[in-house]
Amino acid sequence: MEEGEYESVLCVKPEVHVYRIPPRATNRGYRAAEWQLDQPSWSGRLRITAKGQVAYIKLEDRTSGELFAQAPVDQFPGTAVESVTDSSRYFVIRIEDGNGRRAFIGIGFGDRGDAFDFNVALQDHFKWVKQQCEFAKQAQNPDLGPKLDLGFKEGQTIKLNIANMKKKEGAAGTPRARPASTGGLSLLPPPPGGKTSTLIPPPGEQLSAGGSLGQTAVAPSSVGGATMSWPQPKPATAATADIWGDFTKSTGSTSSQTQPGTGWVQF
């Protein structure tokens, strides 16, 4: 045991009973029913400590903490601690006095929960000891540890669906086209092979042969000695009358109402 190792406490139980056990006659195990359970030889406190890889079961006085007996445990389960065959609350431990003398005594707990904690504390300690031994072996011989094989086995293949990957990337990178709003005006292209629309002149004007608006006749008028040109409306033809309908009548009435008066300002 190294000098730098410290002692840790694994479990403490305030009440434990000690029994004298008869010698084991057969190899079938110890039975607590053969003990005098109503007359324990000693009662006190139990403490499990660990120093390095060895655990110690210490029986101490409840008040003063004086050590009554101690059982070093270097392996569990093993001969240092054995369970009885007829109960889960009683155990047989091997105590030592430090001078090489050993003896087997029986211990028991009044509560099954205390017996369970006693058993689990020893199991956890030696599980930790086993892990530490494995880590030490791996540190000394790293090649002995299991290696992670990431290579392909013979005949093993993988399949990558690149088309779906590209589709997902394109869908994530390009924004979706917004649908045209119903409130706005959308212009539709002309149908193929359709005729070009002709320009319809307003009332009083005529289209020339080339499709351009013709000049209206101008009637000269003199107001206060100054000669001015005033456009004279032309009578609507049958074609324009059919196209404009009532608008021609309203336009004609309007134009007749808006005849220039005689109150012009002299320049």
C-alpha positions as CSV (number, residue, x, y, z in Angstrom):
1,M,0.0,0.0,0.0
2,E,1.4,3.3,-1.0
3,E,1.9,6.1,1.6
4,G,0.1,8.7,-0.6
5,E,-3.2,6.8,-0.7
6,Y,-6.1,8.3,1.2
7,E,-8.9,6.5,3.0
8,S,-12.5,7.1,1.8
9,V,-15.7,6.2,3.5
10,L,-18.1,4.1,1.4
11,C,-20.9,3.3,3.7
12,V,-21.9,3.9,7.4
13,K,-24.7,2.1,9.2
14,P,-25.6,3.1,12.8
15,E,-26.6,-0.4,14.0
16,V,-25.2,-3.8,13.4
17,H,-25.2,-7.0,15.4
18,V,-22.4,-9.5,15.8
19,Y,-23.0,-13.2,16.3
20,R,-20.8,-16.2,17.1
21,I,-21.3,-18.8,14.5
22,P,-20.8,-22.6,14.7
23,P,-18.2,-24.2,12.5
24,R,-19.5,-25.0,9.0
25,A,-20.0,-28.8,8.8
26,T,-20.6,-28.9,5.0
27,N,-19.9,-26.9,1.9
28,R,-23.6,-25.9,1.5
29,G,-23.0,-22.5,3.1
30,Y,-23.9,-20.7,6.3
31,R,-27.5,-20.5,7.7
32,A,-28.5,-17.7,10.0
33,A,-31.2,-19.9,11.6
34,E,-28.4,-21.8,13.3
35,W,-27.2,-18.7,15.1
36,Q,-28.7,-17.3,18.3
37,L,-30.3,-14.3,16.7
38,D,-32.0,-13.1,19.8
39,Q,-28.7,-13.0,21.7
40,P,-26.1,-11.0,19.7
41,S,-22.5,-11.0,21.1
42,W,-22.0,-7.3,20.3
43,S,-23.9,-4.4,18.8
44,G,-22.5,-1.2,17.5
45,R,-21.8,0.8,14.3
46,L,-20.5,-0.4,10.9
47,R,-18.3,1.6,8.6
48,I,-16.9,0.5,5.2
49,T,-13.8,2.4,4.1
50,A,-11.5,2.0,1.1
51,K,-7.8,2.7,0.8
52,G,-6.4,2.0,-2.6
53,Q,-8.0,-1.3,-3.9
54,V,-8.7,-2.8,-0.5
55,A,-12.0,-2.2,1.4
56,Y,-12.2,-2.5,5.2
57,I,-15.3,-3.4,7.2
58,K,-14.9,-1.8,10.6
59,L,-17.1,-2.5,13.6
60,E,-16.9,0.5,16.0
61,D,-18.5,1.6,19.2
62,R,-21.5,3.9,18.6
63,T,-20.4,6.5,21.2
64,S,-16.6,6.5,21.4
65,G,-15.9,5.2,17.9
66,E,-13.4,2.6,19.3
67,L,-12.6,-0.2,16.9
68,F,-14.0,-3.5,17.9
69,A,-13.0,-5.6,14.8
70,Q,-11.9,-5.1,11.3
71,A,-12.2,-7.2,8.2
72,P,-10.1,-6.3,5.1
73,V,-11.7,-7.2,1.8
74,D,-9.5,-7.6,-1.3
75,Q,-12.1,-9.4,-3.4
76,F,-15.9,-9.4,-3.6
77,P,-17.6,-11.8,-3.7
78,G,-15.0,-14.0,-2.0
79,T,-14.1,-15.7,1.3
80,A,-13.7,-12.3,3.2
81,V,-17.5,-11.7,2.9
82,E,-20.2,-14.4,2.3
83,S,-23.9,-14.2,2.3
84,V,-26.0,-16.7,4.2
85,T,-28.3,-19.1,2.3
86,D,-31.5,-18.4,4.3
87,S,-31.7,-14.6,4.6
88,S,-30.6,-11.4,2.9
89,R,-29.9,-9.5,6.2
90,Y,-27.0,-11.6,7.5
91,F,-23.4,-12.1,6.4
92,V,-20.3,-13.9,7.5
93,I,-17.1,-11.8,7.5
94,R,-13.5,-12.7,8.1
95,I,-11.9,-10.5,10.7
96,E,-8.1,-10.0,11.3
97,D,-6.2,-8.5,14.3
98,G,-3.1,-7.4,12.4
99,N,-0.9,-10.1,13.8
100,G,-2.0,-12.8,11.4
101,R,-4.8,-14.2,13.4
102,R,-8.2,-14.6,11.7
103,A,-11.7,-15.5,12.7
104,F,-15.1,-15.8,11.1
105,I,-18.1,-14.0,12.7
106,G,-21.6,-13.4,11.7
107,I,-23.1,-9.9,11.3
108,G,-26.8,-8.9,10.8
109,F,-28.9,-5.8,10.2
110,G,-32.3,-5.1,11.5
111,D,-33.4,-3.4,8.3
112,R,-33.2,-5.0,4.8
113,G,-32.4,-1.6,3.3
114,D,-29.2,-1.4,5.5
115,A,-28.2,-4.9,4.3
116,F,-28.8,-3.8,0.7
117,D,-26.6,-0.7,1.1
118,F,-23.8,-2.8,2.6
119,N,-23.8,-5.2,-0.3
120,V,-24.0,-2.5,-3.0
121,A,-21.2,-0.4,-1.4
122,L,-18.8,-3.4,-1.8
123,Q,-20.0,-4.2,-5.3
124,D,-19.4,-0.6,-6.5
125,H,-16.0,-0.4,-5.0
126,F,-14.7,-3.5,-6.7
127,K,-16.3,-2.6,-9.9
128,W,-14.3,0.6,-9.8
129,V,-11.2,-1.5,-9.0
130,K,-11.7,-3.6,-12.1
131,Q,-12.1,-0.6,-14.3
132,Q,-8.9,0.9,-13.0
133,C,-7.0,-2.3,-13.7
134,E,-8.3,-2.3,-17.3
135,F,-7.3,1.3,-17.8
136,A,-3.8,0.6,-16.5
137,K,-3.4,-2.3,-18.9
138,Q,-4.6,-0.2,-21.9
139,A,-2.2,2.6,-20.9
140,Q,0.8,0.2,-20.9
141,N,-0.2,-1.7,-24.1
142,P,-2.4,0.6,-26.2
143,D,-2.2,-1.9,-29.1
144,L,-4.1,-4.5,-27.0
145,G,-7.2,-2.4,-26.8
146,P,-10.1,-2.8,-29.3
147,K,-9.5,-0.9,-32.5
148,L,-12.2,1.0,-34.4
149,D,-12.4,-0.3,-37.9
150,L,-14.1,2.2,-40.2
151,G,-13.1,0.6,-43.5
152,F,-15.4,-1.1,-45.9
153,K,-15.7,-4.9,-45.7
154,E,-15.1,-7.0,-48.8
155,G,-18.1,-6.5,-51.1
156,Q,-19.7,-3.8,-49.0
157,T,-21.1,-0.9,-50.9
158,I,-23.0,2.3,-50.1
159,K,-25.6,4.2,-52.2
160,L,-25.8,8.0,-52.3
161,N,-28.9,9.6,-53.8
162,I,-27.3,12.8,-55.3
163,A,-30.4,13.8,-57.2
164,N,-32.4,14.3,-54.0
165,M,-29.5,16.1,-52.4
166,K,-29.3,18.6,-55.3
167,K,-33.1,19.1,-55.2
168,K,-33.0,19.9,-51.5
169,E,-30.1,22.3,-52.0
170,G,-31.9,24.1,-54.8
171,A,-35.1,24.3,-52.9
172,A,-33.2,25.7,-49.9
173,G,-31.1,28.2,-52.0
174,T,-33.7,29.7,-54.4
175,P,-36.8,31.5,-53.1
176,R,-40.2,30.4,-54.2
177,A,-41.9,32.4,-56.9
178,R,-44.7,34.5,-55.4
179,P,-48.1,34.0,-56.9
180,A,-49.6,37.1,-58.7
181,S,-51.8,39.1,-56.5
182,T,-55.5,39.2,-57.4
183,G,-55.7,42.9,-56.7
184,G,-53.3,44.0,-59.4
185,L,-53.8,44.2,-63.2
186,S,-52.0,41.7,-65.3
187,L,-51.5,42.1,-69.0
188,L,-51.9,39.1,-71.1
189,P,-49.9,38.7,-74.4
190,P,-51.8,38.9,-77.6
191,P,-53.0,35.6,-79.1
192,P,-50.8,34.3,-81.9
193,G,-51.9,35.3,-85.4
194,G,-54.2,38.0,-84.1
195,K,-54.9,41.3,-85.9
196,T,-53.4,44.5,-84.7
197,S,-56.0,46.8,-83.1
198,T,-56.8,50.0,-85.0
199,L,-56.8,53.3,-83.5
200,I,-60.3,54.7,-83.1
201,P,-60.4,58.5,-83.5
202,P,-62.4,60.7,-81.2
203,P,-65.5,62.4,-82.5
204,G,-64.9,65.1,-85.1
205,E,-61.7,63.6,-86.4
206,Q,-61.1,61.1,-89.2
207,L,-58.4,58.5,-89.9
208,S,-56.3,59.0,-92.9
209,A,-55.5,56.1,-95.3
210,G,-52.3,55.3,-93.4
211,G,-54.1,55.2,-90.0
212,S,-53.0,58.6,-88.8
213,L,-55.3,61.3,-87.5
214,G,-56.2,63.9,-90.1
215,Q,-56.2,67.6,-89.4
216,T,-59.6,69.2,-88.7
217,A,-60.8,72.1,-90.7
218,V,-60.1,75.4,-89.2
219,A,-62.6,78.3,-89.5
220,P,-61.0,81.7,-89.1
221,S,-62.7,84.2,-86.8
222,S,-61.9,87.7,-86.0
223,V,-62.5,89.1,-82.5
224,G,-61.6,92.7,-81.9
225,G,-59.6,92.9,-85.1
226,A,-57.5,89.9,-84.3
227,T,-57.8,86.8,-86.4
228,M,-58.0,83.4,-84.6
229,S,-58.4,79.9,-85.8
230,W,-61.0,77.8,-84.1
231,P,-61.4,74.0,-84.8
232,Q,-64.8,73.2,-86.2
233,P,-66.3,69.9,-85.3
234,K,-67.1,67.6,-88.1
235,P,-70.3,65.6,-88.3
236,A,-69.9,62.1,-87.1
237,T,-69.9,59.5,-89.7
238,A,-71.9,56.3,-89.6
239,A,-68.9,54.2,-88.5
240,T,-67.9,56.5,-85.6
241,A,-71.5,56.9,-84.6
242,D,-71.9,53.1,-84.3
243,I,-68.7,52.7,-82.3
244,W,-69.2,55.6,-79.9
245,G,-72.9,55.2,-79.5
246,D,-74.3,57.5,-76.8
247,F,-70.9,59.1,-76.2
248,T,-71.2,60.8,-79.6
249,K,-74.5,62.4,-78.6
250,S,-73.1,63.6,-75.3
251,T,-70.0,64.9,-77.0
252,G,-71.9,66.7,-79.6
253,S,-74.1,68.3,-77.1
254,T,-71.2,69.3,-75.0
255,S,-69.3,70.7,-78.0
256,S,-72.4,72.7,-79.0
257,Q,-72.6,74.1,-75.5
258,T,-69.0,75.1,-75.4
259,Q,-69.1,77.5,-78.3
260,P,-66.9,80.5,-77.9
261,G,-68.7,83.6,-76.7
262,T,-68.2,87.1,-77.9
263,G,-66.6,88.3,-74.7
264,W,-63.0,87.8,-75.7
265,V,-60.2,89.9,-74.2
266,Q,-58.4,92.0,-76.7
267,F,-54.7,91.6,-76.9
